[in-house]
Amino acid sequence: MSIIIALLVLSVLIFFHELGHFTAARFFGVKVEVFSIGFGKKLLTKKIGDTVWSISAIPLGGYVRMKGQDDSDPTKVSYDSDSYTTKTPLQRIVILLAGPFANFFTAFVLYFAVSQIGTHLSPVFNYAKYMPATIGSFAPDSPAKQAGLDINDTIVQVNHIKIEDWEDIGEAIQTTNHTLSLTVLRDGALMNFHFAPVIQTQQNKFGEEIERKLIGVGPLVTQEKLHFSLLDGVRFAWNETLYASMLIFQSVEKLVTGAIGADKLGGVLTIVDVTAQASNVGIVALFLFTALISVNLGVLNLLPIPALDGGHIIFNLYEWLRGKAPSEAAMYYMTVTGWGLLLSLMMLGLYNDINRLFG
C-alpha cells in the first residue's frame, strides 16, 4: 500500500508541474495538444477541447506537448498564431518557468498545511530555526560551561548580534576572531560572559570536513509539537521552501564540482522508497517529504540541460538577447545531447538505488 501511495505522490507532483506549463500556455493562447501523466503506452485518454489528456503506463514522469514544440524532435515547429513557436521569447520563458513554479508553490502549500496540523522537530526541515536559544546540555570540556554559563540560560546576544533562535547562535559565533561576548537571560536577569570558542573539524550536511568555532552547548529540546498561527504558518512555509531550494541547489553544485561523490546521486527508486517509508510514519512526515520532493523537481527542472525547462529557458534567453533563435541544427544536436546526459544521470541514479536497496 505504501508503494502505491508513493507512486500516487510522484504522479500528483508531476501533474502539478505540467499543469503549471498548461495554464501558462493557455494564458498566452498556445494550443496544448497532449497532457500526459507518465510515459509509454496510454492506459486512459480523454479529449477535452483541443487537448488529449492521458495517463500512461510508466508513472515516472509526464509532459505537455504544445503546438510547435516537441522535445523529441526540436525541428517540428509551427508558425500558426496558436503555436508556441510564434510567441515572444519572454512569453515562452514564462511558460517554461510555470512548471517549476508550480512545484515550489505545491511545496509551500504542503509546508503551510504542516504548520497548521502541528509537527515535532524534524531533520526534514530547518528545525534549528524553531528551537529557542536556550541551553539544554554541554559538551565535554565546554568553553561555555567553563565560563560560567548554565543549563536553561537563554542566549540573547552574541557579539552584540541579536539572537532569535538556536540557528542564530551558530551563525553569530562564526563572526568572532578571538573572544566572544555573550549576553544571556538567567532567572529574569541579563548576564554577560566573555570567553574564546574552540575550533574543531566537523562534517557539514554534505559530508565535507570543515573547521567551525564552537562553544560546546546543545539546545533545550522539547517533545511538544510546534504550532503556528496563520501568519507564522505562512512564514514557516516560505522559509522552508526557500531553505529546501537552497539546499538542493547547493547539493547540485557539490555534485558537479565533485565535492559529493556520484554514488550519492539518487533516482526514482530512492524517491519511491523514502516516500513509502514516510507514508508509514504519518501524514505530517508524508507532507514534509512530498514538499521536499516537489522542491527537488522544481530545482532540477531549472538546470541548464537542453532536455529540461532550464535548457529551453537558456535557448529563449539567447534569442531574446541576440534577436534571433539558435539554428535548427544547433537546437537539434544540443537537445539530443541533453537527452543523452539526462538519461545517463537517470541510469546512474537507478544503479545507485539498486546498490542501496539491495546491497
C-alpha distance (Angstrom), angle and dihedral (degrees) to the residues before:
residue distance angle dihedral
M1 . . .
S2 3.81 . .
I3 3.83 90.3 .
I4 3.81 90.1 53.6
I5 3.81 90.1 50.3
A6 3.82 89.9 49.9
L7 3.82 92.0 51.7
L8 3.80 90.3 47.0
V9 3.82 90.2 51.2
L10 3.80 91.2 51.2
S11 3.82 91.6 47.2
V12 3.82 91.9 49.5
L13 3.82 91.9 51.3
I14 3.80 90.6 49.0
F15 3.81 89.5 47.9
F16 3.82 92.2 54.7
H17 3.81 91.2 46.2
E18 3.79 92.2 53.2
L19 3.81 91.2 40.7
G20 3.80 87.3 59.9
H21 3.80 90.6 55.9
F22 3.82 91.1 43.6
T23 3.82 94.3 50.5
A24 3.81 94.1 48.4
A25 3.82 92.1 44.9
R26 3.80 92.6 52.2
F27 3.83 90.3 45.7
F28 3.82 88.9 60.0
G29 3.81 92.5 43.7
V30 3.82 97.6 -105.5
K31 3.79 116.1 151.5
V32 3.80 112.5 -124.0
E33 3.79 108.9 -150.8
V34 3.83 100.4 -177.7
F35 3.81 134.7 17.9
S36 3.80 108.4 -173.0
I37 3.79 132.9 177.9
G38 3.79 105.6 -159.2
F39 3.79 133.2 3.0
G40 3.78 135.4 -100.7
K41 3.78 126.2 31.8
K42 3.80 114.2 18.3
L43 3.81 111.5 -121.0
L44 3.80 99.0 179.9
T45 3.78 128.5 18.1
K46 3.77 134.6 175.1
K47 3.78 128.6 172.1
I48 3.78 114.2 -138.8
G49 3.77 113.7 179.4
D50 3.81 108.3 -42.1
T51 3.80 94.7 -23.9
V52 3.80 129.6 89.3
W53 3.82 107.9 -146.0
S54 3.79 113.9 -158.7
I55 3.79 145.3 171.9
S56 3.80 112.6 -149.1
A57 3.79 133.4 -157.7
I58 3.83 99.7 -106.5
P59 3.84 107.5 60.2
L60 3.80 94.9 -165.4
G61 3.77 100.9 103.7
G62 3.76 143.1 -14.7
Y63 3.76 143.6 -148.8
V64 3.78 146.2 -152.2
R65 3.79 113.4 -141.3
M66 3.77 111.3 -155.5
K67 3.78 125.4 -166.4
G68 3.81 108.6 -89.5
Q69 3.82 94.2 15.2
D70 3.79 124.0 89.5
D71 3.82 121.8 158.1
S72 3.79 91.4 -162.4
D73 3.81 89.6 59.8
P74 3.83 115.7 15.9
T75 3.82 90.6 -173.2
K76 3.82 90.6 70.4
V77 3.79 101.5 97.4
S78 3.79 133.9 155.8
Y79 3.77 128.7 -157.1
D80 3.81 97.0 -160.2
S81 3.80 116.5 125.9
D82 3.83 91.7 -109.6
S83 3.81 93.0 52.4
Y84 3.81 127.4 111.6
T85 3.82 87.8 -133.4
T86 3.81 94.3 63.6
K87 3.78 95.4 53.1
T88 3.79 120.3 99.6
P89 3.81 118.0 -97.1
L90 3.82 89.6 -110.5
Q91 3.81 91.9 53.4
R92 3.80 90.8 48.8
I93 3.81 90.6 49.6
V94 3.82 89.8 53.3
I95 3.83 89.8 50.9
L96 3.80 90.4 50.1
L97 3.81 94.0 46.1
A98 3.81 91.8 49.6
G99 3.82 92.4 75.1
P100 3.83 97.1 55.8
F101 3.82 89.5 39.0
A102 3.82 89.0 57.0
N103 3.82 88.8 54.3
F104 3.81 92.7 50.2
F105 3.80 90.4 47.1
T106 3.82 91.3 49.0
A107 3.81 89.4 52.5
F108 3.82 89.7 48.5
V109 3.83 90.9 53.1
L110 3.82 91.7 48.2
Y111 3.81 92.8 49.1
F112 3.80 89.4 48.6
A113 3.82 90.3 50.7
V114 3.82 89.4 51.9
S115 3.81 90.4 50.9
Q116 3.81 90.5 55.1
I117 3.81 95.5 43.6
G118 3.79 92.0 47.6
T119 3.78 128.2 -119.8
H120 3.78 140.4 -152.2
L121 3.80 119.0 -123.8
S122 3.78 107.6 -76.9
P123 3.83 137.4 178.0
V124 3.81 86.8 -131.8
F125 3.81 87.6 81.1
N126 3.81 135.3 29.8
Y127 3.79 92.7 -80.8
A128 3.85 95.5 169.2
K129 3.80 88.0 71.6
Y130 3.81 90.6 63.1
M131 3.80 99.3 46.0
P132 3.81 118.9 93.7
A133 3.81 116.1 -114.8
T134 3.82 89.9 -110.3
I135 3.80 121.2 133.2
G136 3.80 113.6 -120.6
S137 3.80 102.2 166.1
F138 3.80 144.7 5.1
A139 3.79 130.7 -133.6
P140 3.82 119.5 -129.1
D141 3.82 110.6 -79.8
S142 3.80 89.8 11.3
P143 3.85 112.4 -175.2
A144 3.81 88.7 -150.4
K145 3.80 93.4 54.6
Q146 3.80 91.7 45.9
A147 3.82 88.9 52.0
G148 3.82 90.9 56.1
L149 3.82 105.2 -96.7
D150 3.80 115.4 143.9
I151 3.82 142.0 -158.7
N152 3.85 112.3 -76.2
D153 3.81 92.6 24.9
T154 3.80 109.3 139.4
I155 3.80 115.1 -143.5
V156 3.81 109.4 -138.1
Q157 3.83 101.2 167.5
V158 3.81 137.4 22.8
N159 3.81 115.8 -172.5
H160 3.82 87.5 -16.8
I161 3.82 89.9 -56.4
K162 3.82 111.0 132.1
I163 3.81 113.0 -118.8
E164 3.80 118.6 -145.9
D165 3.81 102.4 165.9
W166 3.80 142.8 -1.7
E167 3.80 93.1 -85.1
D168 3.81 90.6 60.8
I169 3.83 92.0 59.4
G170 3.81 96.2 62.5
E171 3.80 92.4 45.0
A172 3.81 93.1 48.8
I173 3.82 94.0 47.7
Q174 3.80 90.5 58.1
T175 3.83 90.2 60.9
T176 3.81 94.2 68.1
N177 3.79 124.3 95.4
H178 3.80 99.5 -170.3
T179 3.82 126.3 -16.6
L180 3.79 123.7 26.1
S181 3.77 122.9 -138.6
L182 3.81 111.7 -151.9
T183 3.79 128.6 -176.9
V184 3.80 115.0 -163.3
L185 3.78 134.7 -176.9
R186 3.82 112.7 -129.3
D187 3.82 122.5 173.2
G188 3.80 90.8 -21.8
A189 3.83 95.0 -50.7
L190 3.82 128.7 104.7
M191 3.82 116.5 -126.2
N192 3.81 130.0 -174.4
F193 3.80 126.8 -142.6
H194 3.81 131.9 -176.6
F195 3.81 123.3 -162.7
A196 3.80 142.2 128.7
P197 3.82 123.0 -100.8
V198 3.80 123.1 -131.2
I199 3.79 122.9 -117.8
Q200 3.79 116.0 -130.8
T201 3.79 135.7 170.4
Q202 3.80 112.7 -116.7
Q203 3.78 137.8 167.0
N204 3.78 116.6 -109.2
K205 3.80 124.3 -144.9
F206 3.83 89.7 -81.8
G207 3.80 93.6 54.3
E208 3.82 93.6 -107.1
E209 3.80 119.2 139.9
I210 3.81 111.3 -120.6
E211 3.80 135.4 167.6
R212 3.80 115.7 -116.3
K213 3.78 135.3 179.6
L214 3.81 109.8 -120.7
I215 3.81 136.3 -176.4
G216 3.81 96.6 -167.4
V217 3.80 102.4 -114.0
G218 3.79 132.9 133.3
P219 3.83 128.7 -157.1
L220 3.78 126.9 -101.5
V221 3.81 99.9 -110.0
T222 3.79 121.1 -161.2
Q223 3.79 128.5 -165.8
E224 3.79 92.1 -138.2
K225 3.77 120.2 116.1
L226 3.78 120.1 -106.8
H227 3.81 112.2 -119.1
F228 3.79 125.2 -171.6
S229 3.78 135.5 -163.0
L230 3.80 117.0 -125.9
L231 3.82 92.7 -94.5
D232 3.80 93.4 43.7
G233 3.81 88.1 46.9
V234 3.80 89.9 57.0
R235 3.82 89.3 50.0
F236 3.81 90.5 48.3
A237 3.82 91.2 50.2
W238 3.81 92.6 47.2
N239 3.82 94.0 46.3
E240 3.80 93.9 47.5
T241 3.81 94.7 45.5
L242 3.80 89.3 50.7
Y243 3.82 92.8 43.6
A244 3.82 93.0 49.9
S245 3.82 91.0 47.1
M246 3.80 93.0 51.6
L247 3.80 91.1 45.4
I248 3.81 92.1 53.7
F249 3.82 93.2 44.2
Q250 3.81 88.4 52.2
S251 3.81 90.8 47.4
V252 3.81 90.8 53.7
E253 3.81 90.1 47.9
K254 3.83 91.0 50.6
L255 3.80 90.4 48.2
V256 3.81 92.7 50.4
T257 3.82 93.6 46.9
G258 3.80 92.2 46.2
A259 3.81 95.6 -115.2
I260 3.81 86.3 121.7
G261 3.80 117.0 45.6
A262 3.80 120.4 -118.2
D263 3.82 87.7 -119.1
K264 3.82 88.0 72.3
L265 3.83 91.9 64.1
G266 3.79 110.7 109.8
G267 3.78 129.3 -156.3
V268 3.76 139.3 -160.6
L269 3.82 93.5 -67.7
T270 3.79 90.6 59.3
I271 3.80 90.3 48.0
V272 3.80 91.8 51.0
D273 3.81 93.0 43.3
V274 3.82 95.4 49.8
T275 3.81 92.6 43.2
A276 3.80 90.1 50.1
Q277 3.81 90.3 51.9
A278 3.81 90.6 48.2
S279 3.81 91.0 51.8
N280 3.82 88.8 56.4
V281 3.81 91.2 54.4
G282 3.80 96.1 53.5
I283 3.77 147.2 -82.9
V284 3.83 95.0 -70.9
A285 3.82 93.0 53.2
L286 3.81 89.6 46.2
F287 3.81 91.5 51.0
L288 3.82 91.9 48.3
F289 3.80 94.1 49.9
T290 3.81 91.7 42.9
A291 3.82 89.7 52.9
L292 3.81 90.1 50.4
I293 3.82 91.9 49.8
S294 3.80 90.6 47.2
V295 3.82 90.7 54.2
N296 3.82 87.9 47.4
L297 3.80 90.7 55.7
G298 3.79 91.3 47.6
V299 3.81 94.6 49.6
L300 3.81 96.7 42.0
N301 3.80 91.9 50.2
L302 3.82 88.6 56.6
L303 3.81 92.6 59.3
P304 3.84 110.9 117.3
I305 3.82 93.7 -112.2
P306 3.84 111.4 132.7
A307 3.83 93.6 -130.0
L308 3.82 90.9 55.9
D309 3.80 133.1 66.9
G310 3.80 90.2 -100.9
G311 3.80 91.7 57.6
H312 3.81 92.1 50.9
I313 3.81 89.5 48.1
I314 3.84 88.9 55.6
F315 3.84 90.2 51.6
N316 3.80 91.2 51.2
L317 3.82 93.1 45.5
Y318 3.80 87.6 53.3
E319 3.81 90.7 51.7
W320 3.80 91.9 45.6
L321 3.81 93.4 51.1
R322 3.80 98.6 37.6
G323 3.80 97.5 37.6
K324 3.80 92.5 -127.2
A325 3.78 135.8 71.6
P326 3.82 123.2 -114.6
S327 3.80 112.8 -92.8
E328 3.80 118.0 -86.8
A329 3.81 89.8 -116.0
A330 3.81 92.2 53.2
M331 3.82 91.0 46.2
Y332 3.80 91.0 50.1
Y333 3.80 96.9 49.0
M334 3.81 94.1 43.0
T335 3.81 91.3 49.0
V336 3.81 92.3 48.9
T337 3.82 89.2 48.0
G338 3.80 89.7 49.0
W339 3.79 91.7 51.8
G340 3.80 89.5 49.3
L341 3.80 91.4 51.5
L342 3.79 91.9 45.4
L343 3.80 93.3 49.8
S344 3.80 90.3 47.1
L345 3.80 90.9 53.6
M346 3.81 90.4 47.3
M347 3.81 91.3 51.3
L348 3.82 91.0 47.4
G349 3.81 89.8 50.1
L350 3.81 90.6 48.8
Y351 3.83 91.1 49.0
N352 3.81 90.5 50.9
D353 3.80 90.7 46.6
I354 3.80 91.8 54.0
N355 3.81 91.0 48.2
R356 3.78 91.8 50.3
L357 3.80 97.2 43.3
F358 3.79 98.8 41.0
G359 3.81 102.9 23.7
